[in-house]
Amino acid sequence: MLPPIPQTTSPHPRLRIVSEPRGEEAGLGGLYKGVGTVLGIIGACIAFLGVYVAAIELNGWIIGIALAFATAGFAAMAAFFTLRYLWPCLMLLVLRLLH
């Protein structure tokens, strides 16, 4: 049988600690990650297909198909995390290049 859970009391009875449940992001933080996730998925798919086709083209069918999955997977992960967290910086660069 487990011992009982000890009860603690606060030295300041009027103060309460209130925490938000995990996984629920409100405001601009949720929007930032939401837009970043969508752009990251699109960029990861493009990177995966591009690297996969390039690896097959460079190495031939047998070796290209065997080795392209790992290489394309790493490129897709890098593209996803880069776009997910740094998409505002990339948008500024694109706007600067277009201006």
Phi and psi restraints in degrees (range 20) as a CNS / XPLOR table:
assign (resid 1 and name C) (resid 2 and name N)
       (resid 2 and name CA) (resid 2 and name C) 1.0 -80.2 20.0 2
assign (resid 2 and name N) (resid 2 and name CA)
       (resid 2 and name C) (resid 3 and name N) 1.0 147.8 20.0 2
assign (resid 2 and name C) (resid 3 and name N)
       (resid 3 and name CA) (resid 3 and name C) 1.0 -70.5 20.0 2
assign (resid 3 and name N) (resid 3 and name CA)
       (resid 3 and name C) (resid 4 and name N) 1.0 156.7 20.0 2
assign (resid 3 and name C) (resid 4 and name N)
       (resid 4 and name CA) (resid 4 and name C) 1.0 -67.2 20.0 2
assign (resid 4 and name N) (resid 4 and name CA)
       (resid 4 and name C) (resid 5 and name N) 1.0 152.6 20.0 2
assign (resid 4 and name C) (resid 5 and name N)
       (resid 5 and name CA) (resid 5 and name C) 1.0 -73.9 20.0 2
assign (resid 5 and name N) (resid 5 and name CA)
       (resid 5 and name C) (resid 6 and name N) 1.0 128.2 20.0 2
assign (resid 5 and name C) (resid 6 and name N)
       (resid 6 and name CA) (resid 6 and name C) 1.0 -69.6 20.0 2
assign (resid 6 and name N) (resid 6 and name CA)
       (resid 6 and name C) (resid 7 and name N) 1.0 144.2 20.0 2
assign (resid 6 and name C) (resid 7 and name N)
       (resid 7 and name CA) (resid 7 and name C) 1.0 -97.2 20.0 2
assign (resid 7 and name N) (resid 7 and name CA)
       (resid 7 and name C) (resid 8 and name N) 1.0 134.9 20.0 2
assign (resid 7 and name C) (resid 8 and name N)
       (resid 8 and name CA) (resid 8 and name C) 1.0 -116.5 20.0 2
assign (resid 8 and name N) (resid 8 and name CA)
       (resid 8 and name C) (resid 9 and name N) 1.0 149.6 20.0 2
assign (resid 8 and name C) (resid 9 and name N)
       (resid 9 and name CA) (resid 9 and name C) 1.0 -120.6 20.0 2
assign (resid 9 and name N) (resid 9 and name CA)
       (resid 9 and name C) (resid 10 and name N) 1.0 149.9 20.0 2
assign (resid 9 and name C) (resid 10 and name N)
       (resid 10 and name CA) (resid 10 and name C) 1.0 -85.1 20.0 2
assign (resid 10 and name N) (resid 10 and name CA)
       (resid 10 and name C) (resid 11 and name N) 1.0 142.3 20.0 2
assign (resid 10 and name C) (resid 11 and name N)
       (resid 11 and name CA) (resid 11 and name C) 1.0 -69.1 20.0 2
assign (resid 11 and name N) (resid 11 and name CA)
       (resid 11 and name C) (resid 12 and name N) 1.0 -16.4 20.0 2
assign (resid 11 and name C) (resid 12 and name N)
       (resid 12 and name CA) (resid 12 and name C) 1.0 -119.0 20.0 2
assign (resid 12 and name N) (resid 12 and name CA)
       (resid 12 and name C) (resid 13 and name N) 1.0 93.7 20.0 2
assign (resid 12 and name C) (resid 13 and name N)
       (resid 13 and name CA) (resid 13 and name C) 1.0 -65.1 20.0 2
assign (resid 13 and name N) (resid 13 and name CA)
       (resid 13 and name C) (resid 14 and name N) 1.0 -21.2 20.0 2
assign (resid 13 and name C) (resid 14 and name N)
       (resid 14 and name CA) (resid 14 and name C) 1.0 -81.2 20.0 2
assign (resid 14 and name N) (resid 14 and name CA)
       (resid 14 and name C) (resid 15 and name N) 1.0 -17.8 20.0 2
assign (resid 14 and name C) (resid 15 and name N)
       (resid 15 and name CA) (resid 15 and name C) 1.0 -92.4 20.0 2
assign (resid 15 and name N) (resid 15 and name CA)
       (resid 15 and name C) (resid 16 and name N) 1.0 135.0 20.0 2
assign (resid 15 and name C) (resid 16 and name N)
       (resid 16 and name CA) (resid 16 and name C) 1.0 -121.4 20.0 2
assign (resid 16 and name N) (resid 16 and name CA)
       (resid 16 and name C) (resid 17 and name N) 1.0 145.6 20.0 2
assign (resid 16 and name C) (resid 17 and name N)
       (resid 17 and name CA) (resid 17 and name C) 1.0 -96.4 20.0 2
assign (resid 17 and name N) (resid 17 and name CA)
       (resid 17 and name C) (resid 18 and name N) 1.0 120.8 20.0 2
assign (resid 17 and name C) (resid 18 and name N)
       (resid 18 and name CA) (resid 18 and name C) 1.0 -119.1 20.0 2
assign (resid 18 and name N) (resid 18 and name CA)
       (resid 18 and name C) (resid 19 and name N) 1.0 125.9 20.0 2
assign (resid 18 and name C) (resid 19 and name N)
       (resid 19 and name CA) (resid 19 and name C) 1.0 -119.6 20.0 2
assign (resid 19 and name N) (resid 19 and name CA)
       (resid 19 and name C) (resid 20 and name N) 1.0 150.0 20.0 2
assign (resid 19 and name C) (resid 20 and name N)
       (resid 20 and name CA) (resid 20 and name C) 1.0 -85.6 20.0 2
assign (resid 20 and name N) (resid 20 and name CA)
       (resid 20 and name C) (resid 21 and name N) 1.0 146.9 20.0 2
assign (resid 20 and name C) (resid 21 and name N)
       (resid 21 and name CA) (resid 21 and name C) 1.0 -63.3 20.0 2
assign (resid 21 and name N) (resid 21 and name CA)
       (resid 21 and name C) (resid 22 and name N) 1.0 147.9 20.0 2
assign (resid 21 and name C) (resid 22 and name N)
       (resid 22 and name CA) (resid 22 and name C) 1.0 -69.9 20.0 2
assign (resid 22 and name N) (resid 22 and name CA)
       (resid 22 and name C) (resid 23 and name N) 1.0 148.1 20.0 2
assign (resid 22 and name C) (resid 23 and name N)
       (resid 23 and name CA) (resid 23 and name C) 1.0 90.0 20.0 2
assign (resid 23 and name N) (resid 23 and name CA)
       (resid 23 and name C) (resid 24 and name N) 1.0 -10.2 20.0 2
assign (resid 23 and name C) (resid 24 and name N)
       (resid 24 and name CA) (resid 24 and name C) 1.0 -107.0 20.0 2
assign (resid 24 and name N) (resid 24 and name CA)
       (resid 24 and name C) (resid 25 and name N) 1.0 102.2 20.0 2
assign (resid 24 and name C) (resid 25 and name N)
       (resid 25 and name CA) (resid 25 and name C) 1.0 -105.2 20.0 2
assign (resid 25 and name N) (resid 25 and name CA)
       (resid 25 and name C) (resid 26 and name N) 1.0 129.9 20.0 2
assign (resid 25 and name C) (resid 26 and name N)
       (resid 26 and name CA) (resid 26 and name C) 1.0 -113.4 20.0 2
assign (resid 26 and name N) (resid 26 and name CA)
       (resid 26 and name C) (resid 27 and name N) 1.0 160.3 20.0 2
assign (resid 26 and name C) (resid 27 and name N)
       (resid 27 and name CA) (resid 27 and name C) 1.0 79.5 20.0 2
assign (resid 27 and name N) (resid 27 and name CA)
       (resid 27 and name C) (resid 28 and name N) 1.0 -148.0 20.0 2
assign (resid 27 and name C) (resid 28 and name N)
       (resid 28 and name CA) (resid 28 and name C) 1.0 -71.0 20.0 2
assign (resid 28 and name N) (resid 28 and name CA)
       (resid 28 and name C) (resid 29 and name N) 1.0 -26.2 20.0 2
assign (resid 28 and name C) (resid 29 and name N)
       (resid 29 and name CA) (resid 29 and name C) 1.0 -63.4 20.0 2
assign (resid 29 and name N) (resid 29 and name CA)
       (resid 29 and name C) (resid 30 and name N) 1.0 -41.2 20.0 2
assign (resid 29 and name C) (resid 30 and name N)
       (resid 30 and name CA) (resid 30 and name C) 1.0 -68.4 20.0 2
assign (resid 30 and name N) (resid 30 and name CA)
       (resid 30 and name C) (resid 31 and name N) 1.0 -39.6 20.0 2
assign (resid 30 and name C) (resid 31 and name N)
       (resid 31 and name CA) (resid 31 and name C) 1.0 -66.3 20.0 2
assign (resid 31 and name N) (resid 31 and name CA)
       (resid 31 and name C) (resid 32 and name N) 1.0 -41.8 20.0 2
assign (resid 31 and name C) (resid 32 and name N)
       (resid 32 and name CA) (resid 32 and name C) 1.0 -58.8 20.0 2
assign (resid 32 and name N) (resid 32 and name CA)
       (resid 32 and name C) (resid 33 and name N) 1.0 -49.0 20.0 2
assign (resid 32 and name C) (resid 33 and name N)
       (resid 33 and name CA) (resid 33 and name C) 1.0 -72.1 20.0 2
assign (resid 33 and name N) (resid 33 and name CA)
       (resid 33 and name C) (resid 34 and name N) 1.0 -32.2 20.0 2
assign (resid 33 and name C) (resid 34 and name N)
       (resid 34 and name CA) (resid 34 and name C) 1.0 -65.0 20.0 2
assign (resid 34 and name N) (resid 34 and name CA)
       (resid 34 and name C) (resid 35 and name N) 1.0 -49.0 20.0 2
assign (resid 34 and name C) (resid 35 and name N)
       (resid 35 and name CA) (resid 35 and name C) 1.0 -64.6 20.0 2
assign (resid 35 and name N) (resid 35 and name CA)
       (resid 35 and name C) (resid 36 and name N) 1.0 -41.3 20.0 2
assign (resid 35 and name C) (resid 36 and name N)
       (resid 36 and name CA) (resid 36 and name C) 1.0 -63.1 20.0 2
assign (resid 36 and name N) (resid 36 and name CA)
       (resid 36 and name C) (resid 37 and name N) 1.0 -37.2 20.0 2
assign (resid 36 and name C) (resid 37 and name N)
       (resid 37 and name CA) (resid 37 and name C) 1.0 -67.1 20.0 2
assign (resid 37 and name N) (resid 37 and name CA)
       (resid 37 and name C) (resid 38 and name N) 1.0 -42.7 20.0 2
assign (resid 37 and name C) (resid 38 and name N)
       (resid 38 and name CA) (resid 38 and name C) 1.0 -63.6 20.0 2
assign (resid 38 and name N) (resid 38 and name CA)
       (resid 38 and name C) (resid 39 and name N) 1.0 -47.3 20.0 2
assign (resid 38 and name C) (resid 39 and name N)
       (resid 39 and name CA) (resid 39 and name C) 1.0 -64.6 20.0 2
assign (resid 39 and name N) (resid 39 and name CA)
       (resid 39 and name C) (resid 40 and name N) 1.0 -35.7 20.0 2
assign (resid 39 and name C) (resid 40 and name N)
       (resid 40 and name CA) (resid 40 and name C) 1.0 -65.2 20.0 2
assign (resid 40 and name N) (resid 40 and name CA)
       (resid 40 and name C) (resid 41 and name N) 1.0 -40.3 20.0 2
assign (resid 40 and name C) (resid 41 and name N)
       (resid 41 and name CA) (resid 41 and name C) 1.0 -66.5 20.0 2
assign (resid 41 and name N) (resid 41 and name CA)
       (resid 41 and name C) (resid 42 and name N) 1.0 -43.5 20.0 2
assign (resid 41 and name C) (resid 42 and name N)
       (resid 42 and name CA) (resid 42 and name C) 1.0 -63.5 20.0 2
assign (resid 42 and name N) (resid 42 and name CA)
       (resid 42 and name C) (resid 43 and name N) 1.0 -46.1 20.0 2
assign (resid 42 and name C) (resid 43 and name N)
       (resid 43 and name CA) (resid 43 and name C) 1.0 -65.0 20.0 2
assign (resid 43 and name N) (resid 43 and name CA)
       (resid 43 and name C) (resid 44 and name N) 1.0 -36.9 20.0 2
assign (resid 43 and name C) (resid 44 and name N)
       (resid 44 and name CA) (resid 44 and name C) 1.0 -66.8 20.0 2
assign (resid 44 and name N) (resid 44 and name CA)
       (resid 44 and name C) (resid 45 and name N) 1.0 -39.5 20.0 2
assign (resid 44 and name C) (resid 45 and name N)
       (resid 45 and name CA) (resid 45 and name C) 1.0 -64.7 20.0 2
assign (resid 45 and name N) (resid 45 and name CA)
       (resid 45 and name C) (resid 46 and name N) 1.0 -42.9 20.0 2
assign (resid 45 and name C) (resid 46 and name N)
       (resid 46 and name CA) (resid 46 and name C) 1.0 -64.7 20.0 2
assign (resid 46 and name N) (resid 46 and name CA)
       (resid 46 and name C) (resid 47 and name N) 1.0 -43.6 20.0 2
assign (resid 46 and name C) (resid 47 and name N)
       (resid 47 and name CA) (resid 47 and name C) 1.0 -64.3 20.0 2
assign (resid 47 and name N) (resid 47 and name CA)
       (resid 47 and name C) (resid 48 and name N) 1.0 -42.7 20.0 2
assign (resid 47 and name C) (resid 48 and name N)
       (resid 48 and name CA) (resid 48 and name C) 1.0 -61.1 20.0 2
assign (resid 48 and name N) (resid 48 and name CA)
       (resid 48 and name C) (resid 49 and name N) 1.0 -49.3 20.0 2
assign (resid 48 and name C) (resid 49 and name N)
       (resid 49 and name CA) (resid 49 and name C) 1.0 -64.9 20.0 2
assign (resid 49 and name N) (resid 49 and name CA)
       (resid 49 and name C) (resid 50 and name N) 1.0 -40.5 20.0 2
assign (resid 49 and name C) (resid 50 and name N)
       (resid 50 and name CA) (resid 50 and name C) 1.0 -64.3 20.0 2
assign (resid 50 and name N) (resid 50 and name CA)
       (resid 50 and name C) (resid 51 and name N) 1.0 -46.2 20.0 2
assign (resid 50 and name C) (resid 51 and name N)
       (resid 51 and name CA) (resid 51 and name C) 1.0 -69.5 20.0 2
assign (resid 51 and name N) (resid 51 and name CA)
       (resid 51 and name C) (resid 52 and name N) 1.0 -36.8 20.0 2
assign (resid 51 and name C) (resid 52 and name N)
       (resid 52 and name CA) (resid 52 and name C) 1.0 -63.5 20.0 2
assign (resid 52 and name N) (resid 52 and name CA)
       (resid 52 and name C) (resid 53 and name N) 1.0 -46.8 20.0 2
assign (resid 52 and name C) (resid 53 and name N)
       (resid 53 and name CA) (resid 53 and name C) 1.0 -66.3 20.0 2
assign (resid 53 and name N) (resid 53 and name CA)
       (resid 53 and name C) (resid 54 and name N) 1.0 -40.6 20.0 2
assign (resid 53 and name C) (resid 54 and name N)
       (resid 54 and name CA) (resid 54 and name C) 1.0 -65.2 20.0 2
assign (resid 54 and name N) (resid 54 and name CA)
       (resid 54 and name C) (resid 55 and name N) 1.0 -38.9 20.0 2
assign (resid 54 and name C) (resid 55 and name N)
       (resid 55 and name CA) (resid 55 and name C) 1.0 -67.1 20.0 2
assign (resid 55 and name N) (resid 55 and name CA)
       (resid 55 and name C) (resid 56 and name N) 1.0 -39.2 20.0 2
assign (resid 55 and name C) (resid 56 and name N)
       (resid 56 and name CA) (resid 56 and name C) 1.0 -67.2 20.0 2
assign (resid 56 and name N) (resid 56 and name CA)
       (resid 56 and name C) (resid 57 and name N) 1.0 -39.5 20.0 2
assign (resid 56 and name C) (resid 57 and name N)
       (resid 57 and name CA) (resid 57 and name C) 1.0 -66.2 20.0 2
assign (resid 57 and name N) (resid 57 and name CA)
       (resid 57 and name C) (resid 58 and name N) 1.0 -39.3 20.0 2
assign (resid 57 and name C) (resid 58 and name N)
       (resid 58 and name CA) (resid 58 and name C) 1.0 -79.0 20.0 2
assign (resid 58 and name N) (resid 58 and name CA)
       (resid 58 and name C) (resid 59 and name N) 1.0 -36.7 20.0 2
assign (resid 58 and name C) (resid 59 and name N)
       (resid 59 and name CA) (resid 59 and name C) 1.0 -103.1 20.0 2
assign (resid 59 and name N) (resid 59 and name CA)
       (resid 59 and name C) (resid 60 and name N) 1.0 -6.2 20.0 2
assign (resid 59 and name C) (resid 60 and name N)
       (resid 60 and name CA) (resid 60 and name C) 1.0 91.0 20.0 2
assign (resid 60 and name N) (resid 60 and name CA)
       (resid 60 and name C) (resid 61 and name N) 1.0 172.9 20.0 2
assign (resid 60 and name C) (resid 61 and name N)
       (resid 61 and name CA) (resid 61 and name C) 1.0 -69.5 20.0 2
assign (resid 61 and name N) (resid 61 and name CA)
       (resid 61 and name C) (resid 62 and name N) 1.0 -47.9 20.0 2
assign (resid 61 and name C) (resid 62 and name N)
       (resid 62 and name CA) (resid 62 and name C) 1.0 -67.5 20.0 2
assign (resid 62 and name N) (resid 62 and name CA)
       (resid 62 and name C) (resid 63 and name N) 1.0 -56.6 20.0 2
assign (resid 62 and name C) (resid 63 and name N)
       (resid 63 and name CA) (resid 63 and name C) 1.0 -71.8 20.0 2
assign (resid 63 and name N) (resid 63 and name CA)
       (resid 63 and name C) (resid 64 and name N) 1.0 -36.4 20.0 2
assign (resid 63 and name C) (resid 64 and name N)
       (resid 64 and name CA) (resid 64 and name C) 1.0 -62.0 20.0 2
assign (resid 64 and name N) (resid 64 and name CA)
       (resid 64 and name C) (resid 65 and name N) 1.0 -45.2 20.0 2
assign (resid 64 and name C) (resid 65 and name N)
       (resid 65 and name CA) (resid 65 and name C) 1.0 -68.3 20.0 2
assign (resid 65 and name N) (resid 65 and name CA)
       (resid 65 and name C) (resid 66 and name N) 1.0 -36.4 20.0 2
assign (resid 65 and name C) (resid 66 and name N)
       (resid 66 and name CA) (resid 66 and name C) 1.0 -70.3 20.0 2
assign (resid 66 and name N) (resid 66 and name CA)
       (resid 66 and name C) (resid 67 and name N) 1.0 -40.3 20.0 2
assign (resid 66 and name C) (resid 67 and name N)
       (resid 67 and name CA) (resid 67 and name C) 1.0 -97.4 20.0 2
assign (resid 67 and name N) (resid 67 and name CA)
       (resid 67 and name C) (resid 68 and name N) 1.0 -14.1 20.0 2
assign (resid 67 and name C) (resid 68 and name N)
       (resid 68 and name CA) (resid 68 and name C) 1.0 -71.0 20.0 2
assign (resid 68 and name N) (resid 68 and name CA)
       (resid 68 and name C) (resid 69 and name N) 1.0 -29.6 20.0 2
assign (resid 68 and name C) (resid 69 and name N)
       (resid 69 and name CA) (resid 69 and name C) 1.0 -61.2 20.0 2
assign (resid 69 and name N) (resid 69 and name CA)
       (resid 69 and name C) (resid 70 and name N) 1.0 -46.7 20.0 2
assign (resid 69 and name C) (resid 70 and name N)
       (resid 70 and name CA) (resid 70 and name C) 1.0 -65.8 20.0 2
assign (resid 70 and name N) (resid 70 and name CA)
       (resid 70 and name C) (resid 71 and name N) 1.0 -46.4 20.0 2
assign (resid 70 and name C) (resid 71 and name N)
       (resid 71 and name CA) (resid 71 and name C) 1.0 -64.1 20.0 2
assign (resid 71 and name N) (resid 71 and name CA)
       (resid 71 and name C) (resid 72 and name N) 1.0 -45.2 20.0 2
assign (resid 71 and name C) (resid 72 and name N)
       (resid 72 and name CA) (resid 72 and name C) 1.0 -67.5 20.0 2
assign (resid 72 and name N) (resid 72 and name CA)
       (resid 72 and name C) (resid 73 and name N) 1.0 -34.2 20.0 2
assign (resid 72 and name C) (resid 73 and name N)
       (resid 73 and name CA) (resid 73 and name C) 1.0 -64.4 20.0 2
assign (resid 73 and name N) (resid 73 and name CA)
       (resid 73 and name C) (resid 74 and name N) 1.0 -43.7 20.0 2
assign (resid 73 and name C) (resid 74 and name N)
       (resid 74 and name CA) (resid 74 and name C) 1.0 -64.1 20.0 2
assign (resid 74 and name N) (resid 74 and name CA)
       (resid 74 and name C) (resid 75 and name N) 1.0 -41.7 20.0 2
assign (resid 74 and name C) (resid 75 and name N)
       (resid 75 and name CA) (resid 75 and name C) 1.0 -64.9 20.0 2
assign (resid 75 and name N) (resid 75 and name CA)
       (resid 75 and name C) (resid 76 and name N) 1.0 -39.2 20.0 2
assign (resid 75 and name C) (resid 76 and name N)
       (resid 76 and name CA) (resid 76 and name C) 1.0 -67.0 20.0 2
assign (resid 76 and name N) (resid 76 and name CA)
       (resid 76 and name C) (resid 77 and name N) 1.0 -40.8 20.0 2
assign (resid 76 and name C) (resid 77 and name N)
       (resid 77 and name CA) (resid 77 and name C) 1.0 -63.3 20.0 2
assign (resid 77 and name N) (resid 77 and name CA)
       (resid 77 and name C) (resid 78 and name N) 1.0 -43.9 20.0 2
assign (resid 77 and name C) (resid 78 and name N)
       (resid 78 and name CA) (resid 78 and name C) 1.0 -62.4 20.0 2
assign (resid 78 and name N) (resid 78 and name CA)
       (resid 78 and name C) (resid 79 and name N) 1.0 -42.3 20.0 2
assign (resid 78 and name C) (resid 79 and name N)
       (resid 79 and name CA) (resid 79 and name C) 1.0 -65.6 20.0 2
assign (resid 79 and name N) (resid 79 and name CA)
       (resid 79 and name C) (resid 80 and name N) 1.0 -41.3 20.0 2
assign (resid 79 and name C) (resid 80 and name N)
       (resid 80 and name CA) (resid 80 and name C) 1.0 -61.7 20.0 2
assign (resid 80 and name N) (resid 80 and name CA)
       (resid 80 and name C) (resid 81 and name N) 1.0 -52.1 20.0 2
assign (resid 80 and name C) (resid 81 and name N)
       (resid 81 and name CA) (resid 81 and name C) 1.0 -70.2 20.0 2
assign (resid 81 and name N) (resid 81 and name CA)
       (resid 81 and name C) (resid 82 and name N) 1.0 -32.8 20.0 2
assign (resid 81 and name C) (resid 82 and name N)
       (resid 82 and name CA) (resid 82 and name C) 1.0 -65.6 20.0 2
assign (resid 82 and name N) (resid 82 and name CA)
       (resid 82 and name C) (resid 83 and name N) 1.0 -46.5 20.0 2
assign (resid 82 and name C) (resid 83 and name N)
       (resid 83 and name CA) (resid 83 and name C) 1.0 -71.9 20.0 2
assign (resid 83 and name N) (resid 83 and name CA)
       (resid 83 and name C) (resid 84 and name N) 1.0 -31.8 20.0 2
assign (resid 83 and name C) (resid 84 and name N)
       (resid 84 and name CA) (resid 84 and name C) 1.0 -66.8 20.0 2
assign (resid 84 and name N) (resid 84 and name CA)
       (resid 84 and name C) (resid 85 and name N) 1.0 -41.6 20.0 2
assign (resid 84 and name C) (resid 85 and name N)
       (resid 85 and name CA) (resid 85 and name C) 1.0 -102.4 20.0 2
assign (resid 85 and name N) (resid 85 and name CA)
       (resid 85 and name C) (resid 86 and name N) 1.0 -21.3 20.0 2
assign (resid 85 and name C) (resid 86 and name N)
       (resid 86 and name CA) (resid 86 and name C) 1.0 -115.4 20.0 2
assign (resid 86 and name N) (resid 86 and name CA)
       (resid 86 and name C) (resid 87 and name N) 1.0 19.6 20.0 2
assign (resid 86 and name C) (resid 87 and name N)
       (resid 87 and name CA) (resid 87 and name C) 1.0 -64.5 20.0 2
assign (resid 87 and name N) (resid 87 and name CA)
       (resid 87 and name C) (resid 88 and name N) 1.0 -31.3 20.0 2
assign (resid 87 and name C) (resid 88 and name N)
       (resid 88 and name CA) (resid 88 and name C) 1.0 -65.0 20.0 2
assign (resid 88 and name N) (resid 88 and name CA)
       (resid 88 and name C) (resid 89 and name N) 1.0 -38.3 20.0 2
assign (resid 88 and name C) (resid 89 and name N)
       (resid 89 and name CA) (resid 89 and name C) 1.0 -63.3 20.0 2
assign (resid 89 and name N) (resid 89 and name CA)
       (resid 89 and name C) (resid 90 and name N) 1.0 -41.8 20.0 2
assign (resid 89 and name C) (resid 90 and name N)
       (resid 90 and name CA) (resid 90 and name C) 1.0 -67.8 20.0 2
assign (resid 90 and name N) (resid 90 and name CA)
       (resid 90 and name C) (resid 91 and name N) 1.0 -35.5 20.0 2
assign (resid 90 and name C) (resid 91 and name N)
       (resid 91 and name CA) (resid 91 and name C) 1.0 -65.4 20.0 2
assign (resid 91 and name N) (resid 91 and name CA)
       (resid 91 and name C) (resid 92 and name N) 1.0 -40.0 20.0 2
assign (resid 91 and name C) (resid 92 and name N)
       (resid 92 and name CA) (resid 92 and name C) 1.0 -63.3 20.0 2
assign (resid 92 and name N) (resid 92 and name CA)
       (resid 92 and name C) (resid 93 and name N) 1.0 -40.0 20.0 2
assign (resid 92 and name C) (resid 93 and name N)
       (resid 93 and name CA) (resid 93 and name C) 1.0 -64.7 20.0 2
assign (resid 93 and name N) (resid 93 and name CA)
       (resid 93 and name C) (resid 94 and name N) 1.0 -41.9 20.0 2
assign (resid 93 and name C) (resid 94 and name N)
       (resid 94 and name CA) (resid 94 and name C) 1.0 -64.6 20.0 2
assign (resid 94 and name N) (resid 94 and name CA)
       (resid 94 and name C) (resid 95 and name N) 1.0 -43.8 20.0 2
assign (resid 94 and name C) (resid 95 and name N)
       (resid 95 and name CA) (resid 95 and name C) 1.0 -64.1 20.0 2
assign (resid 95 and name N) (resid 95 and name CA)
       (resid 95 and name C) (resid 96 and name N) 1.0 -37.2 20.0 2
assign (resid 95 and name C) (resid 96 and name N)
       (resid 96 and name CA) (resid 96 and name C) 1.0 -66.7 20.0 2
assign (resid 96 and name N) (resid 96 and name CA)
       (resid 96 and name C) (resid 97 and name N) 1.0 -39.3 20.0 2
assign (resid 96 and name C) (resid 97 and name N)
       (resid 97 and name CA) (resid 97 and name C) 1.0 -70.6 20.0 2
assign (resid 97 and name N) (resid 97 and name CA)
       (resid 97 and name C) (resid 98 and name N) 1.0 -32.0 20.0 2
assign (resid 97 and name C) (resid 98 and name N)
       (resid 98 and name CA) (resid 98 and name C) 1.0 -78.6 20.0 2
assign (resid 98 and name N) (resid 98 and name CA)
       (resid 98 and name C) (resid 99 and name N) 1.0 -23.0 20.0 2
